[in-house]
Amino acid sequence: MDVLIEATIPGIRKGMSTFGIEEYDWLSLLGPSTVSDHGDLAMACHSLARVLRKSPVDIAENICTAITPHLEGVAQVTSMNGFVNIKATNSWLSKRVTEVASDPRLGVIKSEIPRTVAIDYSSPNVAKEMHVGHLRSTVIGDALARILTYQGHTVIRENHIGDWGTPFGMLIEHLLDLGEAEAGDELGVGDLDSFYKAARGKFDDDSDFAARSRARVVLLQSGDEETLHLWKVLVNESTRYFNEVYRLLDVLLVDGDLMGESAYHPLLSSVVSRLSDAGLLEESGGADVVFPGGHLNREGEPLPLIIRKGDGGYNYATTDIACIIDRTERLNADDLLYVVGTPQSRHFEMVFEVCRMADLLGEEHRSEHVNFGSVLGSDGKVLKSRSGSAVKLVDLLEESISRATAVVDEKNPGLEDGEKRKIARAVGIGAVKFADLSNDRTRDYVFDWSKMLSFEGDTSPYLQYAHARICSIFTKANDSDWLDYPININDHYEARLARSLLSYRDSFESSARDLMPNRLCTHLLSLSSAFTSFYENCPVLIAEDPEVRNGRLRLCDATARSLKIGLSLLGIEAPERM
C-alpha cells in the first residue's frame, strides 16, 4: 500500500537517523511484503550487513527497536529472519479507509502534470470486416483511453483506418462492375469480406480488370472527382459497419476519431523533404531510405527504413512518420501510443528512432508501441473459424451475448425479457473484454467460452455478480443512516477488505503508468475475493450494534463503487441485478 509507505516514512526516517545510513540506501529496501501474514511492508536488511558489520538478523532487530516508537498508532513493527515487517494497525486502517470511502474517486488522485495523449488503436481496413485480431487492439486501446482520461490527461483517440493505397483500384473497379446501387446493397448487408474477395479474385484472374485497377489507382491519387466519389462510397459503408461493431462492443470510438491513411497523403512528400533536409535520406537499391542505428538484417547488414520506393511510391513507414508529425505539431500531443500487435515491434522501433534522429520527436515526447499477443484457440493456434478463416468480430460478440443469455436465464429465470437482454449483453460483452484485458497484453491467451462466462473464477461475470450482490444489500437496508458513520476495523475480514480498498489507487496508477490494464483486473478480483470473505464472516444488516452495521455498510458501499468504477475503466458495465 503506497498510502502506508507515505504514512510510515517520516517515522522510519527518524529511527534510521541513528544508523548513519543514507536515506536512499534504506528507502530502496522498503516495499510491499511478500508474506501478508507477516506485514503489509517489509525491509530486507541483508544488503546492510557489509555497511553495519552485523548479521541481517541483528540489523533487523536493531531497526525494529529504533523505529517502533515513531510508528505508534500507525503500524506494528516486528523482525524475522533479517526482515523488518511493518503492519498497519486497525486504528490507522479505520481512519484511512473512512477517508477513502468518503472520496468520490476512492483515493485516486489526478495527475499533477496532465499530458496530451494520442492513442492509435483498433485500425480496421476499409472494405474488410473486423476479425478477432482487431479485438485486442480495440479493447486494450479503449481501456487505456478511459484510464488515462480518468487520471486527468487529455486523450485523443486516433482510429487509423486503412482507406488508401493500391487495393482501392480493384475495389472501385469491382464497385463499378456491380453498379453503385447494387454494390451499396452488398456492402450494406455487412458482408465486406465477400466484396473484397470477389475484387481480389478478379484482379488475380482477369488481366484487363487488373490493368483497369492499376489505372484507377492513378486516378485516385491524382484526385479524380468521380474516383473520389466512388472511394467515399466504400469508406462510408465501411464506416457504418465499423460503428455497428463499436456499438456492440461498447467502446468510445466515434466518427470524429477516424483518421485514415488518406488524411496523411498530402504530408508524404514533406516527410521526404524533412528527412532529406536533416541529412538522413540515402539511396539504396533505387529507393530513398534511412538507416537507424542498431537494426541489422539476417546477413548482419544495416537494415534500412524505406521512405520512398524505387517506383516513387511511399511506404508504410512514410505514413507513420507523417502521423507523428501531425500528432505532435497539429494535435500538440506529448505522448504517442500505438496499440498494435507484437510482430510490428521492430517497425515502430525504427520509425521512432528515425523521428528522433530528425528531431520530429523531442525529449519531451513519449512514443511507445503498446504491443500485444494473439488470441488462441484450444489447439494453441491463432483462433480460427470452423472454415479455417479468421473469426469475424461481430460473430464472436453475438455468440457471446447468446451464450450469456442462457447463463443469465439459468441464474435468474424470473427476470423480465427486456432486463434479461440488457444484462445478457453486459455479461457477454464484459466477459469477452475481461478475458482479454485480464491477461498480460504482451502474451498470447487462449479463448475459452466456458471459463470467461463462469460466475466463479477470474471472470467479469464473477465481478459483476459481486457488484449486484452488494446492490441487493442496500435494497434490503432501505435507509441512508449509514452514510455519515465512521468505519471501525476490528475484525480480520474487515481489515483484509480495508487493505484491498486502500490498494485500489496503487493498482490504478500501476496500470496507467505501465499501460497494463491487467493489473487493475487483478486488483478487482482480489477486492471481490476479500469482500466475499468479509460478507460470509461479518454480519452486515443483522449486526446488533448500529455502529458496526453502519460501518460495514460503508465498507460495502466503497467496495461496490470500486467495482463499478474499476469495471467502467475497462469498458465493462456493472448491472445492479443479475
C-alpha positions as CSV (number, residue, x, y, z in Angstrom):
1,M,0.0,0.0,0.0
2,D,1.6,3.3,-1.1
3,V,-0.6,5.1,1.4
4,L,1.1,3.1,4.2
5,I,4.5,3.8,2.8
6,E,3.7,7.5,2.8
7,A,2.4,7.4,6.4
8,T,5.4,5.4,7.8
9,I,8.4,7.1,6.0
10,P,8.6,10.1,8.4
11,G,8.8,7.8,11.4
12,I,11.2,5.4,9.8
13,R,13.4,8.3,8.8
14,K,13.6,9.4,12.4
15,G,14.5,5.9,13.6
16,M,17.0,5.3,10.9
17,S,18.9,8.6,11.5
18,T,20.9,6.9,14.3
19,F,22.4,4.3,12.0
20,G,24.4,6.6,9.7
21,I,22.9,5.1,6.5
22,E,21.9,7.3,3.5
23,E,18.1,7.5,3.1
24,Y,18.3,6.3,-0.5
25,D,20.0,3.1,0.7
26,W,17.3,2.1,3.2
27,L,14.4,3.5,1.3
28,S,15.2,1.3,-1.7
29,L,14.8,-1.7,0.6
30,L,11.3,-0.9,1.7
31,G,8.4,-2.4,-0.3
32,P,5.3,-4.5,-0.1
33,S,5.6,-7.7,1.9
34,T,5.6,-10.9,0.0
35,V,4.0,-12.7,3.0
36,S,0.8,-10.9,4.0
37,D,0.7,-12.6,7.4
38,H,4.0,-11.0,8.4
39,G,3.0,-7.5,7.5
40,D,2.0,-5.0,4.8
41,L,5.5,-3.7,4.2
42,A,8.9,-5.3,4.6
43,M,12.5,-4.1,4.7
44,A,15.2,-6.6,3.8
45,C,18.4,-5.9,5.8
46,H,20.8,-8.4,4.2
47,S,22.5,-5.8,1.9
48,L,23.2,-3.6,5.0
49,A,25.4,-6.3,6.6
50,R,28.6,-5.1,5.0
51,V,28.0,-1.5,5.9
52,L,27.0,-2.1,9.5
53,R,29.2,-5.1,10.0
54,K,26.4,-7.1,11.7
55,S,24.2,-10.0,10.7
56,P,21.0,-9.2,8.9
57,V,19.1,-10.7,11.9
58,D,20.8,-8.3,14.3
59,I,20.3,-5.4,12.0
60,A,16.6,-6.1,11.6
61,E,16.1,-6.3,15.4
62,N,18.0,-3.0,15.9
63,I,16.0,-1.2,13.2
64,C,12.8,-2.6,14.7
65,T,13.7,-1.2,18.1
66,A,14.7,2.2,16.7
67,I,11.6,2.8,14.5
68,T,8.8,1.3,16.7
69,P,8.4,4.4,18.9
70,H,8.0,6.6,15.8
71,L,5.2,4.5,14.3
72,E,2.9,4.2,17.3
73,G,-0.7,4.2,16.2
74,V,0.2,3.8,12.6
75,A,1.9,0.4,12.4
76,Q,3.2,-2.5,14.4
77,V,6.8,-3.4,13.7
78,T,8.4,-6.9,14.1
79,S,11.6,-8.5,12.9
80,M,12.1,-12.0,11.4
81,N,15.0,-13.7,9.7
82,G,16.7,-10.4,8.7
83,F,13.5,-8.6,7.6
84,V,11.7,-5.7,9.3
85,N,8.0,-6.3,9.0
86,I,5.5,-3.3,9.2
87,K,1.8,-4.0,9.6
88,A,-0.9,-1.3,9.7
89,T,-2.8,-1.0,12.9
90,N,-6.6,-1.4,12.9
91,S,-7.0,2.2,14.1
92,W,-4.9,3.5,11.2
93,L,-6.8,1.3,8.7
94,S,-10.1,2.7,10.2
95,K,-9.1,6.3,9.6
96,R,-7.7,5.8,6.1
97,V,-10.5,3.6,4.8
98,T,-13.1,6.0,6.1
99,E,-11.3,8.8,4.2
100,V,-11.2,6.7,1.0
101,A,-14.9,5.7,1.4
102,S,-15.8,9.4,1.6
103,D,-13.9,10.3,-1.6
104,P,-15.9,10.0,-4.9
105,R,-12.6,8.9,-6.6
106,L,-11.8,6.4,-3.8
107,G,-8.3,7.8,-3.3
108,V,-7.3,8.0,-6.9
109,I,-5.5,11.3,-7.5
110,K,-5.5,13.2,-10.8
111,S,-2.1,13.7,-12.4
112,E,-0.4,16.9,-11.3
113,I,1.2,17.2,-14.7
114,P,-1.6,16.3,-17.2
115,R,-0.4,15.5,-20.7
116,T,-2.0,15.3,-24.1
117,V,-2.0,11.6,-25.2
118,A,-2.8,10.4,-28.7
119,I,-3.7,6.7,-28.7
120,D,-3.7,4.9,-32.1
121,Y,-5.9,1.8,-31.8
122,S,-8.4,-0.5,-33.5
123,S,-7.3,0.4,-37.1
124,P,-9.5,-1.7,-39.3
125,N,-9.3,-1.6,-43.1
126,V,-12.0,-0.2,-45.4
127,A,-13.9,-2.9,-47.3
128,K,-12.7,-5.6,-44.9
129,E,-14.6,-7.0,-41.9
130,M,-13.1,-6.7,-38.4
131,H,-12.0,-10.0,-37.1
132,V,-10.8,-11.4,-33.8
133,G,-7.4,-9.9,-34.4
134,H,-8.9,-6.4,-34.0
135,L,-10.4,-7.3,-30.7
136,R,-7.2,-6.9,-28.7
137,S,-6.2,-3.6,-30.2
138,T,-9.7,-2.2,-29.7
139,V,-10.4,-3.2,-26.1
140,I,-6.9,-2.5,-24.9
141,G,-6.8,0.9,-26.5
142,D,-10.3,1.7,-25.2
143,A,-9.4,0.7,-21.7
144,L,-6.2,2.8,-21.8
145,A,-8.1,5.8,-23.2
146,R,-10.6,5.5,-20.2
147,I,-7.8,5.0,-17.6
148,L,-5.7,7.9,-18.8
149,T,-8.7,10.2,-19.1
150,Y,-9.7,9.3,-15.5
151,Q,-6.1,10.2,-14.5
152,G,-6.7,13.7,-15.8
153,H,-4.9,13.6,-19.1
154,T,-6.3,14.9,-22.4
155,V,-6.7,11.8,-24.5
156,I,-7.1,11.9,-28.3
157,R,-8.4,8.7,-29.8
158,E,-6.9,8.0,-33.2
159,N,-8.6,5.3,-35.3
160,H,-6.1,5.0,-38.1
161,I,-8.1,3.1,-40.7
162,G,-6.7,1.7,-43.9
163,D,-8.5,3.7,-46.6
164,W,-5.8,4.4,-49.2
165,G,-3.4,2.6,-51.5
166,T,-3.3,0.2,-54.4
167,P,-6.1,-2.2,-53.3
168,F,-8.6,0.6,-53.8
169,G,-8.1,0.5,-57.5
170,M,-9.5,-3.0,-57.7
171,L,-12.2,-2.3,-55.1
172,I,-13.5,0.7,-57.0
173,E,-13.5,-1.2,-60.3
174,H,-15.4,-4.0,-58.7
175,L,-17.9,-1.5,-57.4
176,L,-18.3,-0.1,-61.0
177,D,-18.8,-3.6,-62.4
178,L,-21.6,-4.2,-59.9
179,G,-23.1,-0.8,-60.2
180,E,-23.1,1.7,-57.4
181,A,-26.6,0.8,-56.1
182,E,-26.0,-3.0,-56.1
183,A,-22.6,-2.6,-54.6
184,G,-24.1,-0.3,-51.9
185,D,-26.7,-3.0,-51.1
186,E,-24.0,-5.7,-50.9
187,L,-21.8,-3.6,-48.6
188,G,-24.9,-2.5,-46.6
189,V,-25.5,-6.2,-45.6
190,G,-22.2,-6.0,-43.9
191,D,-20.5,-8.9,-45.8
192,L,-17.4,-6.8,-46.6
193,D,-15.2,-9.9,-46.9
194,S,-17.2,-11.2,-49.8
195,F,-16.9,-7.9,-51.6
196,Y,-13.1,-7.8,-51.1
197,K,-12.5,-11.4,-52.0
198,A,-14.6,-11.0,-55.2
199,A,-12.5,-8.0,-56.2
200,R,-9.2,-9.8,-55.4
201,G,-10.3,-12.8,-57.3
202,K,-11.0,-10.7,-60.5
203,F,-7.7,-8.8,-60.0
204,D,-5.7,-12.1,-59.9
205,D,-7.6,-13.9,-62.7
206,D,-8.5,-11.1,-65.2
207,S,-5.6,-9.1,-66.7
208,D,-8.0,-6.5,-68.2
209,F,-9.5,-5.9,-64.7
210,A,-6.1,-5.7,-63.2
211,A,-5.0,-3.1,-65.8
212,R,-8.1,-1.1,-65.1
213,S,-7.5,-1.3,-61.4
214,R,-3.9,0.0,-61.7
215,A,-5.2,2.9,-63.8
216,R,-7.8,3.6,-61.2
217,V,-5.2,3.9,-58.5
218,V,-3.5,6.6,-60.5
219,L,-6.8,8.5,-60.9
220,L,-7.5,8.1,-57.1
221,Q,-4.1,9.5,-56.2
222,S,-4.4,12.4,-58.7
223,G,-7.7,13.4,-57.1
224,D,-10.1,12.5,-60.0
225,E,-13.6,13.6,-58.9
226,E,-15.6,10.5,-60.0
227,T,-13.0,8.2,-58.5
228,L,-13.0,10.1,-55.2
229,H,-16.8,9.8,-55.1
230,L,-16.7,6.0,-55.5
231,W,-13.9,5.8,-52.9
232,K,-16.1,7.7,-50.5
233,V,-18.9,5.2,-51.1
234,L,-16.6,2.4,-49.9
235,V,-15.3,4.4,-47.0
236,N,-18.8,5.4,-45.8
237,E,-20.3,1.9,-46.0
238,S,-17.3,0.5,-44.2
239,T,-17.5,3.2,-41.5
240,R,-21.2,2.4,-40.9
241,Y,-20.2,-1.2,-40.4
242,F,-17.3,-0.3,-38.0
243,N,-19.7,1.8,-35.9
244,E,-22.1,-1.2,-35.6
245,V,-19.2,-3.2,-34.2
246,Y,-18.1,-0.5,-31.9
247,R,-21.6,0.0,-30.5
248,L,-21.9,-3.7,-29.9
249,L,-18.5,-3.8,-28.2
250,D,-19.4,-0.7,-26.3
251,V,-16.2,1.3,-26.9
252,L,-15.7,5.0,-27.1
253,L,-14.7,5.3,-30.8
254,V,-16.9,7.6,-33.0
255,D,-16.6,9.0,-36.5
256,G,-14.6,12.0,-35.2
257,D,-11.9,9.7,-34.1
258,L,-11.3,8.3,-37.6
259,M,-8.0,9.3,-39.2
260,G,-7.5,7.3,-42.4
261,E,-4.3,6.9,-44.3
262,S,-5.8,9.2,-46.9
263,A,-5.6,12.1,-44.4
264,Y,-1.8,11.9,-44.4
265,H,-1.4,11.5,-48.1
266,P,-0.7,15.3,-48.6
267,L,2.1,15.1,-46.0
268,L,4.1,12.3,-47.5
269,S,6.2,14.4,-49.8
270,S,7.1,16.7,-46.9
271,V,8.3,13.7,-44.9
272,V,10.8,13.0,-47.7
273,S,11.8,16.7,-47.7
274,R,12.3,16.9,-43.9
275,L,14.3,13.8,-43.7
276,S,16.4,15.0,-46.6
277,D,17.0,18.4,-45.0
278,A,18.1,16.6,-41.8
279,G,20.7,14.8,-43.9
280,L,19.3,11.3,-43.1
281,L,18.0,10.2,-46.5
282,E,20.2,7.8,-48.5
283,E,19.7,6.0,-51.8
284,S,19.7,2.2,-51.6
285,G,18.7,-0.1,-54.4
286,G,16.9,2.8,-56.1
287,A,14.9,3.6,-53.0
288,D,15.2,6.5,-50.6
289,V,15.9,5.1,-47.1
290,V,17.1,6.0,-43.6
291,F,19.4,3.7,-41.7
292,P,18.5,3.9,-37.9
293,G,21.3,2.5,-35.8
294,G,21.2,-0.9,-34.2
295,H,19.0,-2.7,-36.7
296,L,20.5,-5.4,-38.8
297,N,19.1,-7.9,-41.3
298,R,19.7,-11.7,-41.2
299,E,23.0,-11.2,-43.0
300,G,24.2,-8.8,-40.3
301,E,24.0,-5.7,-42.6
302,P,22.3,-2.4,-41.6
303,L,18.6,-2.6,-42.0
304,P,17.0,0.4,-43.9
305,L,13.7,2.0,-43.2
306,I,12.2,2.6,-46.7
307,I,10.7,6.0,-47.1
308,R,10.2,6.2,-50.9
309,K,10.3,3.1,-53.1
310,G,12.1,2.9,-56.4
311,D,8.9,3.4,-58.3
312,G,8.2,6.7,-56.5
313,G,5.6,5.2,-54.2
314,Y,5.6,5.7,-50.4
315,N,5.9,3.0,-47.8
316,Y,4.0,2.4,-44.5
317,A,6.9,4.0,-42.6
318,T,6.3,7.2,-44.5
319,T,2.7,7.4,-43.4
320,D,3.7,6.6,-39.8
321,I,6.2,9.4,-39.8
322,A,3.5,11.7,-41.3
323,C,1.3,10.6,-38.4
324,I,3.9,11.6,-35.9
325,I,4.4,15.0,-37.5
326,D,0.6,15.6,-37.5
327,R,0.1,14.4,-33.9
328,T,3.0,16.4,-32.4
329,E,2.5,19.6,-34.5
330,R,-1.2,19.8,-35.1
331,L,-2.6,18.0,-32.1
332,N,0.3,19.0,-29.8
333,A,0.5,15.5,-28.4
334,D,3.0,14.8,-25.7
335,D,2.6,11.1,-25.7
336,L,2.1,8.9,-28.8
337,L,0.8,5.4,-28.0
338,Y,0.3,2.7,-30.7
339,V,-1.8,-0.3,-29.7
340,V,-0.6,-2.7,-32.3
341,G,0.4,-6.4,-32.3
342,T,3.8,-7.5,-31.2
343,P,5.0,-8.5,-34.8
344,Q,5.3,-4.8,-35.6
345,S,7.8,-4.1,-32.8
346,R,10.8,-3.6,-35.0
347,H,8.9,-1.4,-37.4
348,F,7.9,1.0,-34.6
349,E,11.4,1.0,-33.0
350,M,12.8,2.1,-36.4
351,V,10.1,4.7,-37.0
352,F,10.6,6.2,-33.6
353,E,14.4,6.2,-33.9
354,V,14.2,7.9,-37.3
355,C,11.9,10.6,-35.9
356,R,14.2,11.3,-33.0
357,M,17.2,11.5,-35.4
358,A,15.3,14.1,-37.4
359,D,14.1,16.0,-34.3
360,L,10.5,15.2,-35.1
361,L,10.3,13.7,-31.6
362,G,12.0,15.6,-28.8
363,E,12.9,14.6,-25.3
364,E,9.6,15.9,-24.1
365,H,7.7,13.3,-26.1
366,R,6.9,9.8,-25.2
367,S,6.5,7.3,-28.1
368,E,5.5,3.8,-27.2
369,H,4.4,0.7,-29.0
370,V,1.8,-0.8,-26.8
371,N,2.3,-4.3,-28.1
372,F,0.0,-7.4,-27.6
373,G,0.0,-11.1,-28.3
374,S,-2.5,-13.2,-30.2
375,V,-5.9,-14.8,-29.3
376,L,-5.5,-18.6,-29.5
377,G,-8.0,-21.4,-29.8
378,S,-8.0,-24.5,-27.6
379,D,-5.4,-26.1,-30.0
380,G,-2.9,-23.4,-29.1
381,K,-3.0,-21.9,-32.6
382,V,-4.4,-18.5,-33.6
383,L,-8.1,-18.6,-33.2
384,K,-9.9,-19.5,-36.5
385,S,-13.5,-20.2,-37.5
386,R,-14.6,-23.8,-38.4
387,S,-13.9,-23.0,-42.1
388,G,-10.3,-22.0,-41.2
389,S,-10.7,-18.3,-41.8
390,A,-10.3,-15.5,-39.2
391,V,-13.2,-15.3,-36.8
392,K,-15.4,-12.3,-37.5
393,L,-15.5,-10.0,-34.5
394,V,-19.2,-9.3,-34.9
395,D,-19.9,-13.1,-34.9
396,L,-17.9,-13.6,-31.8
397,L,-19.7,-10.8,-29.9
398,E,-23.1,-12.0,-30.9
399,E,-22.2,-15.6,-29.9
400,S,-21.0,-14.3,-26.5
401,I,-24.3,-12.4,-25.9
402,S,-26.3,-15.6,-26.9
403,R,-24.3,-17.7,-24.5
404,A,-24.6,-15.1,-21.8
405,T,-28.4,-15.1,-22.2
406,A,-28.6,-18.8,-21.4
407,V,-26.3,-18.3,-18.4
408,V,-28.3,-15.3,-17.0
409,D,-31.6,-17.2,-17.6
410,E,-30.3,-20.1,-15.6
411,K,-29.1,-17.9,-12.8
412,N,-32.2,-15.7,-12.5
413,P,-35.1,-17.1,-14.6
414,G,-37.6,-14.6,-13.1
415,L,-36.1,-11.6,-14.9
416,E,-38.3,-9.8,-17.5
417,D,-37.2,-10.2,-21.1
418,G,-36.1,-6.6,-21.6
419,E,-34.0,-6.6,-18.4
420,K,-32.6,-10.1,-19.3
421,R,-31.5,-8.9,-22.7
422,K,-29.8,-5.9,-21.2
423,I,-28.0,-7.9,-18.5
424,A,-27.0,-10.6,-21.0
425,R,-25.4,-8.0,-23.3
426,A,-23.5,-6.6,-20.3
427,V,-22.4,-10.0,-19.2
428,G,-21.5,-11.3,-22.7
429,I,-19.6,-8.3,-23.9
430,G,-18.0,-7.8,-20.5
431,A,-16.8,-11.5,-20.5
432,V,-15.1,-11.1,-23.8
433,K,-13.4,-7.8,-22.8
434,F,-12.3,-9.0,-19.4
435,A,-10.9,-12.3,-20.7
436,D,-8.7,-10.2,-22.9
437,L,-7.8,-7.4,-20.6
438,S,-7.1,-9.6,-17.5
439,N,-4.2,-11.2,-19.3
440,D,-0.8,-9.6,-19.7
441,R,-1.2,-7.9,-23.0
442,T,2.2,-8.8,-24.2
443,R,1.4,-12.5,-24.1
444,D,-0.9,-14.8,-26.1
445,Y,-4.0,-16.1,-24.4
446,V,-6.5,-19.0,-25.0
447,F,-10.1,-18.0,-25.8
448,D,-12.4,-20.3,-23.7
449,W,-16.2,-19.6,-23.6
450,S,-16.8,-21.8,-20.5
451,K,-14.2,-20.1,-18.4
452,M,-14.9,-16.5,-19.4
453,L,-18.7,-16.8,-18.8
454,S,-18.4,-18.5,-15.5
455,F,-19.8,-16.8,-12.4
456,E,-16.8,-18.3,-10.5
457,G,-13.1,-17.7,-11.0
458,D,-11.2,-14.8,-12.6
459,T,-14.0,-13.6,-14.8
460,S,-16.1,-10.5,-15.5
461,P,-19.4,-12.2,-14.5
462,Y,-17.9,-13.0,-11.1
463,L,-17.1,-9.3,-10.6
464,Q,-20.5,-8.2,-12.0
465,Y,-22.3,-10.6,-9.7
466,A,-20.4,-9.4,-6.7
467,H,-21.4,-5.8,-7.5
468,A,-25.1,-6.9,-8.0
469,R,-25.0,-8.8,-4.7
470,I,-23.8,-5.7,-2.8
471,C,-26.5,-3.6,-4.5
472,S,-29.1,-6.1,-3.2
473,I,-27.8,-5.4,0.4
474,F,-28.7,-1.7,0.1
475,T,-32.1,-2.6,-1.4
476,K,-32.8,-4.6,1.8
477,A,-31.3,-1.9,4.1
478,N,-33.7,0.6,2.8
479,D,-32.2,3.5,4.7
480,S,-29.3,6.0,4.4
481,D,-28.4,6.4,8.1
482,W,-25.1,4.7,7.5
483,L,-23.7,7.5,5.2
484,D,-22.1,9.6,8.0
485,Y,-20.8,6.8,10.2
486,P,-17.1,6.1,10.6
487,I,-15.6,2.7,9.7
488,N,-14.1,0.9,12.6
489,I,-11.9,-2.0,11.8
490,N,-12.0,-4.7,14.5
491,D,-12.2,-7.9,12.6
492,H,-9.6,-9.8,10.5
493,Y,-12.0,-9.9,7.5
494,E,-12.8,-6.2,7.8
495,A,-9.1,-5.5,7.8
496,R,-8.5,-7.6,4.7
497,L,-11.2,-5.8,2.8
498,A,-10.0,-2.4,4.1
499,R,-6.5,-3.2,2.8
500,S,-7.8,-4.1,-0.6
501,L,-9.8,-0.9,-0.8
502,L,-6.7,1.1,0.1
503,S,-4.7,-0.7,-2.6
504,Y,-7.1,0.4,-5.4
505,R,-5.1,3.6,-6.0
506,D,-1.9,1.5,-6.3
507,S,-3.3,-0.8,-9.0
508,F,-4.8,2.0,-10.9
509,E,-1.6,4.1,-11.0
510,S,0.4,1.0,-12.0
511,S,-2.0,0.2,-14.9
512,A,-1.8,3.8,-16.1
513,R,2.0,4.1,-15.7
514,D,2.9,0.9,-17.5
515,L,-0.1,0.8,-19.8
516,M,-1.1,-2.6,-18.3
517,P,-4.9,-2.9,-17.8
518,N,-4.5,-6.4,-16.4
519,R,-3.2,-5.0,-13.1
520,L,-6.5,-3.3,-12.5
521,C,-8.2,-6.5,-13.4
522,T,-6.1,-8.4,-10.8
523,H,-7.0,-5.9,-8.1
524,L,-10.7,-6.1,-8.8
525,L,-10.6,-9.8,-8.5
526,S,-8.6,-9.5,-5.2
527,L,-11.1,-7.0,-3.9
528,S,-14.1,-9.1,-4.8
529,S,-12.5,-12.1,-3.1
530,A,-11.8,-10.0,0.1
531,F,-15.5,-8.9,0.0
532,T,-16.8,-12.4,-0.3
533,S,-14.8,-13.5,2.8
534,F,-15.9,-10.4,4.7
535,Y,-19.6,-10.9,3.8
536,E,-19.5,-14.6,4.7
537,N,-17.9,-13.9,8.1
538,C,-19.2,-10.4,9.1
539,P,-22.9,-9.9,9.5
540,V,-24.0,-6.6,8.0
541,L,-27.7,-5.9,8.1
542,I,-28.3,-8.2,11.2
543,A,-25.4,-6.8,13.2
544,E,-26.7,-6.0,16.6
545,D,-24.6,-2.8,17.2
546,P,-25.8,0.1,14.9
547,E,-22.3,1.5,14.6
548,V,-21.0,-1.9,13.4
549,R,-23.9,-2.3,11.0
550,N,-23.5,1.2,9.5
551,G,-19.7,1.0,9.3
552,R,-19.9,-2.3,7.5
553,L,-22.5,-0.8,5.1
554,R,-19.9,1.9,4.3
555,L,-17.4,-0.8,3.5
556,C,-20.0,-2.5,1.2
557,D,-20.7,0.9,-0.5
558,A,-17.0,1.6,-1.1
559,T,-16.5,-1.9,-2.5
560,A,-19.5,-1.6,-4.8
561,R,-18.2,1.8,-6.1
562,S,-14.7,0.4,-6.5
563,L,-16.0,-2.5,-8.6
564,K,-18.3,-0.2,-10.7
565,I,-15.7,2.4,-11.4
566,G,-13.0,-0.2,-12.0
567,L,-15.1,-2.1,-14.5
568,S,-16.2,1.1,-16.2
569,L,-12.5,2.0,-16.7
570,L,-12.2,-1.4,-18.5
571,G,-15.3,-0.5,-20.6
572,I,-17.5,-3.1,-18.8
573,E,-20.9,-2.4,-17.3
574,A,-21.8,-3.4,-13.7
575,P,-25.5,-4.3,-13.5
576,E,-27.3,-3.8,-10.3
577,R,-29.2,-7.0,-10.8
578,M,-28.0,-10.3,-12.2
